[in-house]
């Protein structure tokens, strides 16, 4: 078997669409779902508020977020790592 230990916390990967709040970012997570009748793939999306302790994440960055205890009314996720930084134009 694989020697790696599987994480029990739920993780998602998405793009940061807003970092205007203090220590909070809004992450847009998109997933592709097959339509049950027509078979066409549809892009469904959800937005999550995630805690960013260092305030180092910028808009356009791709980040991984993990479920945590409720930190506020809407914030139950934390940023665990930056997968890809946004390219400056």
PEVEN-V425081 format. One line per field, one symbol per residue. psi: psi as a letter, one per 30 degrees, with the letter a starting at -180 (. if undefined). A space follows every 10 residues. Layout:
# PEVEN-V425081
psi = ???
This chain:
# PEVEN-V425081
psi = lkfkkkkfkk klklkkfkhf lkgklkkjkk kkkkkeeffk kkjklkkkkk kjefhfklkf kklkkkkalk faefjglkke ljeklkkk.
